[in-house]
Amino acid sequence: MSYNPLANVAAPAQPQGGMQGNQQNLLSRLAGPMPGQAPPPQQPAPTTAQATAAVRRLTAVMNAMREVMQSPGYGRTNIRPVLLDAASKLLGSRLLSLPEVMNSIGGVPDDPVQWG
């Protein structure tokens, strides 16, 4: 095993057969395309409308979560009803879809002690 001073933990030894997949992918991204190879397509920059929509969505979710966290008993009692109410408002405003809400709230336990 070799010692990694940055992580302050022992790092596993590298296999003798060459680089691992993640390291090879990183090197190929850093080096760029090989001669005769087409560069990978780049993601287009978001339009002004897309950026505005993203900021509005983020702001709405942050405001909803701020209300949830300011509710009495936050961290001591079951906040699922308050959380579901905030989620239903976001769902009603069509900022979030039902699958997004269900995936986000599905793992929240009733007892806040179980959350930590």
TORKOL-4160 file (C-alpha; in steps of 0.2 Angstrom, whole numbers, padded with zeros to 4 digits, m for minus):
116
<pt num="1" X="0000" Y="0000" Z="0000"/>
<pt num="2" X="0006" Y="0018" Z="m0003"/>
<pt num="3" X="0003" Y="0032" Z="0008"/>
<pt num="4" X="m0008" Y="0047" Z="0002"/>
<pt num="5" X="m0003" Y="0062" Z="0013"/>
<pt num="6" X="m0017" Y="0073" Z="0006"/>
<pt num="7" X="m0031" Y="0061" Z="0012"/>
<pt num="8" X="m0021" Y="0056" Z="0027"/>
<pt num="9" X="m0026" Y="0038" Z="0024"/>
<pt num="10" X="m0018" Y="0023" Z="0016"/>
<pt num="11" X="m0023" Y="0022" Z="m0003"/>
<pt num="12" X="m0024" Y="0005" Z="m0011"/>
<pt num="13" X="m0010" Y="m0001" Z="m0022"/>
<pt num="14" X="m0012" Y="0001" Z="m0040"/>
<pt num="15" X="m0014" Y="m0015" Z="m0051"/>
<pt num="16" X="0001" Y="m0019" Z="m0061"/>
<pt num="17" X="m0009" Y="m0021" Z="m0078"/>
<pt num="18" X="m0010" Y="m0002" Z="m0081"/>
<pt num="19" X="m0021" Y="0012" Z="m0077"/>
<pt num="20" X="m0039" Y="0010" Z="m0070"/>
<pt num="21" X="m0054" Y="0015" Z="m0080"/>
<pt num="22" X="m0057" Y="0032" Z="m0071"/>
<pt num="23" X="m0039" Y="0037" Z="m0072"/>
<pt num="24" X="m0039" Y="0033" Z="m0091"/>
<pt num="25" X="m0055" Y="0043" Z="m0094"/>
<pt num="26" X="m0048" Y="0058" Z="m0084"/>
<pt num="27" X="m0032" Y="0057" Z="m0094"/>
<pt num="28" X="m0041" Y="0056" Z="m0111"/>
<pt num="29" X="m0052" Y="0071" Z="m0106"/>
<pt num="30" X="m0037" Y="0082" Z="m0101"/>
<pt num="31" X="m0027" Y="0077" Z="m0116"/>
<pt num="32" X="m0041" Y="0081" Z="m0128"/>
<pt num="33" X="m0045" Y="0071" Z="m0144"/>
<pt num="34" X="m0032" Y="0061" Z="m0152"/>
<pt num="35" X="m0027" Y="0066" Z="m0170"/>
<pt num="36" X="m0040" Y="0061" Z="m0182"/>
<pt num="37" X="m0053" Y="0059" Z="m0169"/>
<pt num="38" X="m0068" Y="0071" Z="m0168"/>
<pt num="39" X="m0069" Y="0081" Z="m0152"/>
<pt num="40" X="m0084" Y="0077" Z="m0141"/>
<pt num="41" X="m0100" Y="0088" Z="m0144"/>
<pt num="42" X="m0101" Y="0102" Z="m0131"/>
<pt num="43" X="m0117" Y="0106" Z="m0121"/>
<pt num="44" X="m0124" Y="0122" Z="m0128"/>
<pt num="45" X="m0125" Y="0137" Z="m0116"/>
<pt num="46" X="m0142" Y="0139" Z="m0108"/>
<pt num="47" X="m0153" Y="0153" Z="m0116"/>
<pt num="48" X="m0158" Y="0168" Z="m0106"/>
<pt num="49" X="m0175" Y="0160" Z="m0104"/>
<pt num="50" X="m0168" Y="0144" Z="m0097"/>
<pt num="51" X="m0157" Y="0153" Z="m0085"/>
<pt num="52" X="m0171" Y="0163" Z="m0079"/>
<pt num="53" X="m0182" Y="0148" Z="m0077"/>
<pt num="54" X="m0169" Y="0139" Z="m0067"/>
<pt num="55" X="m0166" Y="0154" Z="m0055"/>
<pt num="56" X="m0185" Y="0155" Z="m0052"/>
<pt num="57" X="m0186" Y="0137" Z="m0049"/>
<pt num="58" X="m0172" Y="0137" Z="m0037"/>
<pt num="59" X="m0178" Y="0152" Z="m0028"/>
<pt num="60" X="m0196" Y="0145" Z="m0026"/>
<pt num="61" X="m0188" Y="0128" Z="m0019"/>
<pt num="62" X="m0177" Y="0138" Z="m0007"/>
<pt num="63" X="m0192" Y="0149" Z="0000"/>
<pt num="64" X="m0202" Y="0133" Z="0002"/>
<pt num="65" X="m0188" Y="0124" Z="0012"/>
<pt num="66" X="m0185" Y="0140" Z="0022"/>
<pt num="67" X="m0204" Y="0140" Z="0027"/>
<pt num="68" X="m0202" Y="0121" Z="0032"/>
<pt num="69" X="m0186" Y="0125" Z="0042"/>
<pt num="70" X="m0194" Y="0139" Z="0051"/>
<pt num="71" X="m0209" Y="0129" Z="0057"/>
<pt num="72" X="m0211" Y="0126" Z="0075"/>
<pt num="73" X="m0204" Y="0110" Z="0081"/>
<pt num="74" X="m0192" Y="0108" Z="0066"/>
<pt num="75" X="m0179" Y="0095" Z="0071"/>
<pt num="76" X="m0189" Y="0089" Z="0086"/>
<pt num="77" X="m0206" Y="0084" Z="0079"/>
<pt num="78" X="m0213" Y="0076" Z="0063"/>
<pt num="79" X="m0212" Y="0089" Z="0049"/>
<pt num="80" X="m0219" Y="0078" Z="0035"/>
<pt num="81" X="m0236" Y="0087" Z="0035"/>
<pt num="82" X="m0227" Y="0104" Z="0033"/>
<pt num="83" X="m0215" Y="0097" Z="0020"/>
<pt num="84" X="m0230" Y="0089" Z="0011"/>
<pt num="85" X="m0239" Y="0106" Z="0011"/>
<pt num="86" X="m0224" Y="0115" Z="0004"/>
<pt num="87" X="m0222" Y="0102" Z="m0009"/>
<pt num="88" X="m0240" Y="0103" Z="m0014"/>
<pt num="89" X="m0238" Y="0121" Z="m0017"/>
<pt num="90" X="m0223" Y="0119" Z="m0028"/>
<pt num="91" X="m0233" Y="0105" Z="m0037"/>
<pt num="92" X="m0248" Y="0116" Z="m0039"/>
<pt num="93" X="m0237" Y="0130" Z="m0046"/>
<pt num="94" X="m0230" Y="0117" Z="m0059"/>
<pt num="95" X="m0212" Y="0120" Z="m0053"/>
<pt num="96" X="m0210" Y="0102" Z="m0048"/>
<pt num="97" X="m0217" Y="0086" Z="m0055"/>
<pt num="98" X="m0225" Y="0073" Z="m0045"/>
<pt num="99" X="m0211" Y="0060" Z="m0047"/>
<pt num="100" X="m0199" Y="0074" Z="m0042"/>
<pt num="101" X="m0209" Y="0077" Z="m0026"/>
<pt num="102" X="m0211" Y="0059" Z="m0022"/>
<pt num="103" X="m0193" Y="0054" Z="m0025"/>
<pt num="104" X="m0187" Y="0069" Z="m0014"/>
<pt num="105" X="m0199" Y="0066" Z="0001"/>
<pt num="106" X="m0200" Y="0047" Z="0000"/>
<pt num="107" X="m0185" Y="0044" Z="0011"/>
<pt num="108" X="m0190" Y="0057" Z="0025"/>
<pt num="109" X="m0194" Y="0047" Z="0041"/>
<pt num="110" X="m0208" Y="0052" Z="0053"/>
<pt num="111" X="m0196" Y="0053" Z="0068"/>
<pt num="112" X="m0183" Y="0066" Z="0066"/>
<pt num="113" X="m0171" Y="0056" Z="0077"/>
<pt num="114" X="m0170" Y="0043" Z="0063"/>
<pt num="115" X="m0165" Y="0056" Z="0050"/>
<pt num="116" X="m0147" Y="0059" Z="0057"/>
